[in-house]
Amino acid sequence: MIIYDQDLISQQALAARESAGISVEAEVSAVGLDGGAPDIEHRLSFRIKRQAILYADTPTPYHAVIHEAALRMKVGGPATAREQLQHILDMSERSHVTVRAITFDAGAYPGSGQSIYFVNGPVPQLDTVQLDQSHGLAFLDAEAQLHKYRTLFERIESAALSPAKSRDLILTIMQDL
C-alpha cells in the first residue's frame, strides 16, 4: 500500500506538540480547525492516530507533495514554522517516506488548492481517495473516480521537484525564517 498525501507530514508537528501536552489552540484556529474545543480535540486525535502508519514496525510507503505556499506559511510564528519544516526534513530522511515540493515557478497544476489523500495497494479496486473539505471528509472509491485521481497524482508528481531538491527548498525556506 502507498499513501499519497498533501497534508499529513506538515500537520505532524502540530499534532505531536498537542500529544506532548503543548497547547496548539492558536495554531488550530489559524489553520481553520477552530470549531470549538470538541472539534479541535477530535480532529487532532484523528491526525495523531493517522500518523501511526509512519511509525509502525513495518511502515507503509508514504509520498507527500507539499506546495511551496504551504511550506512558507508561518502558522504559529517563525519558531513554530521552523520546527514544522525541520520535522518535514526529518521525516523525509526515513526510507519509506518521500517528500516532494511544488514551487511557485511550477504555476498552476492539477489538484492545486485541495487536500487529497490517495490510499492505494495491491488490489486497485480497494483504493480510496479522501478529500478533506471544510464541511467534512468525502471518500471516493468508484473506479471512474479512482482513475481520475490516479491520473491527477501522476500530473502532480510531474510538477514536483525531486526529493533532494525538495529538501534543499525546505532548508532554504527554514534559513529565511
C-alpha positions in Angstrom: 0.0 0.0 0.0 1.2 3.5 -0.8 -0.4 6.7 0.6 -0.2 9.9 -1.3 -0.9 12.9 0.8 -0.6 16.7 0.6 -1.2 17.3 4.3 -0.2 14.6 6.8 3.5 15.2 7.4 3.1 19.0 7.5 0.4 18.5 10.2 2.5 16.1 12.3 4.4 18.8 14.3 1.0 20.4 15.2 -0.4 17.1 16.5 2.9 16.0 18.1 3.0 19.1 20.2 -0.6 18.5 21.3 0.2 14.9 22.3 3.1 16.2 24.3 0.8 18.5 26.2 1.8 21.7 24.5 -1.1 24.0 23.7 -1.8 24.4 20.0 -5.2 26.1 20.1 -3.9 29.2 18.4 -2.4 27.2 15.6 -5.5 25.1 15.2 -7.6 28.3 15.0 -5.1 29.7 12.5 -5.5 26.8 10.1 -9.2 26.8 10.2 -9.9 23.9 12.5 -11.4 26.1 15.3 -14.9 24.6 15.6 -14.8 24.7 19.3 -12.9 22.5 21.9 -14.6 19.2 21.0 -13.9 19.7 17.3 -10.3 20.6 17.9 -9.8 17.6 20.1 -11.5 15.2 17.6 -9.5 16.5 14.6 -6.2 16.4 16.4 -6.9 12.9 17.8 -7.7 11.8 14.2 -4.5 13.2 12.9 -2.4 11.7 15.7 -3.9 8.2 15.0 -3.5 8.6 11.3 0.2 9.2 11.8 0.7 5.8 13.3 1.4 4.4 9.7 4.6 6.4 9.7 6.0 4.8 12.8 4.8 1.2 12.5 7.4 -1.7 12.7 6.7 -2.3 9.0 5.8 1.2 7.9 3.6 1.9 4.9 5.3 3.6 2.0 4.3 7.3 2.1 4.5 10.0 -0.5 3.8 13.6 0.3 3.6 16.5 -2.1 3.6 20.0 -0.5 3.2 23.3 -2.3 5.8 26.0 -1.6 3.0 28.2 -0.3 2.2 25.8 2.5 5.9 25.5 3.3 6.2 29.3 3.6 3.2 29.7 5.9 4.2 30.9 9.4 1.4 29.2 11.3 2.1 29.9 15.0 5.0 32.2 14.1 8.5 31.8 12.7 9.8 29.4 15.5 6.8 27.1 15.0 7.2 27.2 11.3 10.9 26.3 11.6 10.0 23.4 13.9 7.4 22.1 11.4 9.9 22.4 8.5 12.6 20.6 10.4 10.1 17.8 11.2 9.3 17.5 7.5 13.0 17.3 6.7 13.5 14.7 9.4 10.6 12.6 8.1 11.9 12.9 4.5 15.1 11.0 5.6 13.1 7.9 6.5 13.4 5.2 3.9 9.6 4.7 3.4 8.8 8.5 3.2 9.1 10.6 0.1 8.6 14.3 0.3 8.3 16.4 -2.8 7.6 20.1 -3.2 5.9 22.1 -5.9 7.4 25.6 -6.3 5.6 28.8 -7.2 7.5 28.6 -10.5 5.5 25.5 -11.5 2.5 27.7 -11.9 -1.0 26.2 -11.8 -1.1 22.4 -11.6 -3.9 19.9 -11.4 -5.3 19.5 -7.9 -3.8 22.7 -6.5 -5.7 24.0 -3.5 -7.1 20.6 -2.5 -6.2 18.4 0.4 -6.2 14.9 -1.1 -5.3 11.6 0.4 -5.0 8.6 -2.0 -4.5 5.2 -0.5 -3.6 2.5 -2.9 -2.5 -1.0 -2.6 -2.1 -4.4 -4.4 -5.8 -4.6 -5.2 -6.7 -1.4 -7.2 -10.4 -1.9 -6.6 -9.9 -1.3 -2.9 -8.1 2.0 -3.4 -9.7 5.1 -1.8 -9.5 8.8 -2.2 -10.2 11.1 0.7 -10.9 14.7 0.2 -10.6 16.9 3.3 -13.2 19.7 2.8 -14.4 22.5 5.0 -17.7 20.7 5.5 -16.1 17.3 6.3 -14.5 14.4 4.7 -15.5 12.9 1.3 -14.5 9.4 0.4 -14.3 8.3 -3.3 -14.0 4.7 -4.4 -15.8 4.4 -7.7 -13.5 3.1 -10.5 -14.0 6.2 -12.6 -13.2 8.5 -9.7 -10.1 6.4 -8.8 -8.9 6.6 -12.4 -9.3 10.4 -12.3 -7.2 10.7 -9.1 -4.5 8.3 -10.2 -4.1 10.5 -13.3 -4.2 13.6 -11.1 -1.4 12.3 -8.8 0.7 11.4 -11.8 0.4 15.0 -13.0 1.0 16.4 -9.5 4.2 14.4 -9.2 5.4 15.5 -12.7 5.1 19.2 -11.4 7.0 18.5 -8.2 10.7 18.8 -7.5 12.8 15.7 -6.9 13.0 14.6 -3.2 16.6 16.0 -3.0 15.7 19.4 -4.5 12.6 19.5 -2.3 14.7 19.1 0.8 17.0 21.9 -0.4 14.0 24.1 -0.9 12.7 23.3 2.6 16.1 24.0 4.1 16.3 27.4 2.2 12.9 28.4 3.5 13.9 27.5 7.1 17.0 29.6 6.8 14.9 32.5 5.5 12.7 32.5 8.6 
